[in-house]
């Protein structure tokens, strides 16, 4: 029997990772407690209420990601928590789990105000190339005032206070630890994440939110990775398989934030090494391989191969230069099919986007 202590959540100290800070802001945040945030805690148990109520985490997660196609089932997430604890413990089934997950390590961290969850980040550490690991940020969210009132009866607002930047530092630090334990990398290249296209929603409020999320990620240094076939038309290298039996596979933006964030990239469209871009896309696809069928894996691999076979260059694009989903769909038949499936005729959806964004 596995000792219950192995599944206790553990406190995370950002100060331990100060040396990995990619910006001055991260250095400052590592040494200063955030207003109202008492602790950062890695989740290792899906059931225990010793540190916080898991229902609060689920509520904030669903509040930040309301679309069904964006959500992973809670049972899958909870199972991963305990799988990682078993792997770390080296007991009872850990060898089989290591074979299942390979070089991937999933981690979930919450920010607590007292015992109330006010922020979260879920991420994966994986190999990128011969010397680097990369972080894939699955989900991150922070409680705004509306959530705090509804969930806790408090007027606090934790957005815009530096929590997202602090999470970025913590992710890179924990990823470096995992990569070194696994023996495949001595450094972390940065963080990649997926995000909806501008207008990838079925309401004006949702449409505005898609742009807001991209702007928030850009403030953290994360830009959209696009492929250019030389015709001036851009396509995404990011394909997300269906996350549950009730959801659909979708194309999304793949964002990349270099660990040492480069402010110059925010000034306009910049080129990134095509080999690095392919490694990022392949790493992204690999995060779904352990839970996918052989047909789904083949579909993801085929998608990446076809996209890069036609690519002349890879670019990082700030949000102000990004076309909306309907404009991108005009040059991408696969994305056009997705728009028609989810929103109807692209022309009509383009009108809704224009109205929503003014």
C-alpha positions in Angstrom: 0.0 0.0 0.0 1.3 3.5 -0.9 1.8 5.7 2.1 -0.8 8.5 2.1 2.0 11.1 2.8 3.2 10.6 -0.8 0.0 12.2 -2.1 0.1 15.3 0.1 0.3 18.5 -1.8 3.6 20.4 -1.6 4.4 24.1 -1.2 6.3 25.8 -4.0 8.7 28.6 -3.4 9.3 30.9 -6.4 12.5 32.0 -4.8 14.0 28.6 -5.6 13.7 29.5 -9.3 14.8 33.1 -9.4 17.9 32.1 -11.4 15.6 31.1 -14.3 13.8 34.4 -14.4 13.2 35.5 -18.0 12.4 39.1 -17.2 13.0 41.8 -14.5 9.4 41.4 -13.5 9.9 37.7 -12.8 12.9 38.5 -10.6 10.9 41.0 -8.6 7.9 38.7 -8.2 10.1 35.8 -7.0 11.1 37.6 -3.9 7.9 39.4 -3.1 4.6 37.9 -1.9 1.7 38.9 -4.0 -1.1 40.9 -2.3 -3.7 38.4 -1.0 -1.8 35.3 -2.2 -0.5 33.2 0.7 0.9 30.1 -1.0 1.6 28.3 -4.2 0.8 24.6 -3.9 1.5 21.7 -6.3 -1.5 19.4 -6.5 -0.6 15.8 -5.8 -4.0 14.5 -4.5 -7.3 14.8 -6.3 -9.4 14.2 -3.2 -7.7 15.7 -0.1 -9.0 18.9 1.3 -6.0 19.5 3.6 -4.9 22.6 1.7 -8.0 23.7 -0.3 -11.4 22.5 -1.6 -11.0 20.8 -5.1 -14.5 22.1 -6.0 -13.0 25.7 -5.9 -10.4 24.7 -8.4 -12.9 23.0 -10.7 -15.2 26.1 -10.5 -12.4 28.5 -11.4 -11.2 26.2 -14.2 -14.6 26.0 -15.8 -15.1 29.8 -15.3 -11.9 30.5 -17.2 -12.6 27.9 -19.9 -16.4 27.7 -20.4 -16.3 26.1 -23.9 -16.7 22.3 -23.8 -14.1 21.8 -26.6 -11.6 23.6 -24.3 -12.2 21.4 -21.3 -10.5 18.2 -20.2 -12.7 15.9 -18.0 -12.1 16.4 -14.3 -11.6 12.6 -13.9 -8.8 12.7 -16.5 -7.1 15.6 -14.7 -7.5 14.1 -11.3 -6.0 10.8 -12.5 -3.0 12.6 -13.8 -2.3 14.2 -10.4 -2.1 10.8 -8.7 -0.2 9.2 -11.6 2.6 11.9 -11.2 2.7 11.3 -7.4 3.1 7.6 -8.0 5.9 8.1 -10.5 7.7 10.5 -8.1 7.3 7.9 -5.3 8.9 5.1 -7.2 6.4 2.6 -5.7 3.3 0.6 -6.6 2.9 0.7 -10.4 5.4 3.5 -11.0 7.4 1.5 -13.6 4.3 1.0 -15.7 3.3 4.6 -15.4 6.8 5.7 -16.5 6.3 3.6 -19.7 2.9 5.2 -20.2 4.0 8.8 -19.9 7.6 8.4 -21.2 9.5 11.7 -20.9 6.3 13.8 -20.1 5.7 15.1 -16.7 2.4 16.8 -15.8 2.2 19.3 -13.0 -0.6 21.4 -11.5 -0.1 24.4 -9.2 -2.7 26.6 -7.5 -2.4 29.9 -5.9 -4.2 30.2 -2.5 -5.7 33.1 -0.6 -6.2 31.4 2.7 -7.7 28.1 1.6 -9.4 29.6 -1.4 -8.2 28.9 -5.0 -7.5 32.2 -6.8 -5.3 31.1 -9.6 -4.1 27.9 -11.3 -1.7 26.6 -13.9 -1.5 23.2 -15.4 1.5 22.3 -17.6 3.7 19.5 -19.1 7.5 19.2 -19.2 8.8 17.4 -22.3 11.9 17.1 -24.5 12.3 19.7 -27.3 15.7 19.0 -28.8 19.1 17.5 -27.9 19.7 20.0 -25.1 16.5 21.6 -24.1 13.2 20.9 -22.5 10.0 22.9 -23.2 7.0 23.7 -21.1 3.5 23.2 -22.6 1.1 25.3 -20.6 -2.2 23.4 -20.7 -4.4 25.8 -18.7 -3.8 28.9 -16.6 -6.4 31.1 -15.0 -6.8 33.8 -12.4 -9.9 34.8 -10.5 -11.5 38.2 -11.3 -13.8 40.1 -9.1 -17.0 38.5 -10.7 -15.7 35.0 -9.8 -14.6 36.1 -6.3 -18.0 37.5 -5.5 -19.9 34.4 -6.9 -17.6 31.8 -5.4 -16.5 33.3 -2.1 -18.5 36.5 -1.5 -15.3 38.6 -1.7 -14.6 41.8 -3.7 -11.0 41.0 -4.5 -9.6 40.9 -8.1 -6.5 38.8 -8.7 -6.1 39.6 -12.4 -3.4 42.0 -13.5 -1.5 41.6 -10.2 1.5 39.6 -11.5 0.3 36.1 -10.8 0.5 35.0 -14.4 4.1 36.1 -14.6 4.9 34.4 -11.4 3.4 31.2 -12.7 5.6 31.5 -15.8 8.7 31.5 -13.6 7.5 28.6 -11.5 6.7 26.5 -14.6 10.2 27.0 -15.9 11.8 26.1 -12.6 9.7 22.9 -12.0 10.3 21.9 -15.7 14.1 22.3 -15.2 13.9 20.0 -12.2 11.9 17.3 -14.0 14.1 17.4 -17.1 17.3 17.0 -15.1 15.8 14.1 -13.1 14.9 12.4 -16.4 18.4 13.2 -17.7 17.4 14.6 -21.1 18.0 18.3 -20.8 20.0 20.9 -18.8 17.9 23.9 -19.8 14.3 25.0 -20.6 13.8 26.8 -23.9 10.5 28.4 -22.9 6.8 27.9 -22.8 4.3 27.0 -25.5 0.6 27.1 -25.2 -2.5 27.0 -27.4 -5.1 29.7 -27.6 -8.3 30.4 -29.6 -8.1 32.3 -32.8 -9.5 35.8 -32.7 -13.3 35.2 -33.2 -13.2 31.5 -32.2 -16.5 31.8 -30.2 -20.2 31.9 -30.8 -21.1 35.1 -29.0 -19.9 38.7 -29.1 -18.7 38.4 -25.5 -16.8 35.2 -26.3 -15.3 36.8 -29.4 -14.0 39.7 -27.4 -12.6 37.3 -24.9 -10.6 35.4 -27.6 -8.7 38.6 -28.4 -8.3 39.5 -24.7 -6.6 36.2 -24.0 -4.1 36.7 -26.8 -3.4 40.1 -25.4 -2.8 38.7 -21.9 -0.5 36.1 -23.2 1.4 38.7 -25.3 2.0 40.7 -22.1 3.7 37.6 -20.8 5.9 37.5 -24.0 4.0 34.7 -25.8 3.3 35.3 -29.6 1.4 33.3 -32.2 3.6 30.8 -34.2 2.4 30.7 -37.8 3.7 29.1 -41.0 4.1 31.0 -44.2 4.2 29.0 -47.4 5.5 32.0 -49.3 2.2 33.2 -50.6 1.6 35.6 -47.7 -1.1 33.3 -46.4 -0.5 32.0 -42.9 -1.6 28.6 -41.4 -1.3 27.3 -37.9 0.8 24.2 -37.0 -1.5 23.5 -34.0 -4.1 20.7 -34.1 -5.8 19.7 -30.8 -7.6 16.3 -30.8 -11.0 15.9 -29.2 -10.6 16.1 -25.5 -13.7 14.1 -24.6 -16.4 12.1 -26.4 -18.6 15.2 -26.5 -16.0 17.5 -28.1 -14.5 18.0 -31.5 -10.9 18.2 -32.7 -10.0 21.8 -33.4 -7.3 24.0 -35.0 -6.0 26.7 -32.7 -3.1 29.1 -32.3 0.2 27.7 -31.0 1.9 30.4 -28.9 5.6 30.4 -27.9 7.3 32.4 -25.2 11.1 32.2 -25.1 12.4 31.8 -21.6 14.4 34.9 -22.0 11.6 37.0 -23.3 12.6 39.2 -26.2 10.8 42.6 -26.1 12.0 43.4 -29.7 9.6 40.6 -31.0 6.6 42.7 -29.8 7.4 45.4 -32.3 6.3 43.4 -35.3 6.3 40.1 -37.2 9.6 38.3 -36.7 11.1 35.1 -38.1 11.9 32.0 -35.9 14.0 29.0 -36.9 11.9 26.6 -38.9 13.5 23.6 -37.2 12.6 25.0 -33.8 9.1 25.6 -35.0 8.7 22.0 -36.1 10.1 20.7 -32.8 7.5 22.8 -31.0 4.7 21.5 -33.1 5.8 17.9 -32.7 6.2 18.4 -28.9 2.7 19.8 -28.7 1.3 16.8 -30.6 3.2 14.4 -28.3 1.4 15.7 -25.2 -1.8 14.0 -26.5 -0.2 10.8 -27.7 -0.4 8.8 -24.4 -4.2 9.3 -24.3 -4.9 9.0 -28.0 -5.7 6.1 -30.3 -3.3 5.0 -33.0 -5.6 6.6 -35.6 -5.6 9.9 -33.7 -1.8 9.8 -33.3 -1.4 9.2 -37.1 -3.8 12.1 -37.8 -1.8 14.5 -35.6 1.6 13.4 -37.1 0.2 13.7 -40.6 -1.1 17.1 -39.9 2.3 18.4 -38.7 4.1 16.7 -41.6 1.8 18.3 -44.2 2.0 21.8 -42.7 5.7 21.9 -42.5 6.2 20.3 -46.0 4.6 23.4 -47.5 6.2 26.0 -45.1 8.9 28.4 -46.3 9.4 30.1 -43.0 8.0 30.2 -39.5 7.1 33.5 -37.9 6.0 34.9 -34.5 3.1 37.3 -34.8 1.9 39.9 -32.3 -1.9 40.0 -31.8 -2.3 43.3 -33.5 -1.0 41.7 -36.8 -3.2 38.5 -36.5 -6.1 38.0 -38.9 -9.3 36.7 -37.3 -10.4 33.1 -37.7 -12.5 33.8 -40.8 -9.7 35.5 -42.6 -7.3 32.7 -41.8 -9.9 30.1 -42.9 -10.0 31.7 -46.4 -6.5 30.2 -47.0 -7.0 27.0 -44.9 -9.6 24.5 -46.1 -9.4 22.5 -42.9 -10.0 25.6 -40.8 -12.8 26.7 -43.1 -14.6 23.4 -42.4 -14.2 24.0 -38.7 -15.7 27.4 -38.9 -18.7 26.1 -40.9 -19.2 23.3 -38.5 -19.1 25.5 -35.4 -20.4 28.9 -36.5 -22.1 28.6 -39.9 -21.1 30.6 -43.0 -17.7 32.3 -42.6 -19.1 35.5 -44.1 -21.8 35.8 -41.5 -19.4 35.0 -38.7 -17.0 37.6 -40.0 -19.8 40.2 -39.6 -20.3 39.1 -36.0 -16.6 39.4 -35.3 -16.5 42.9 -36.8 -19.4 44.0 -34.7 -18.0 42.5 -31.5 -14.6 44.0 -31.9 -15.9 47.4 -33.2 
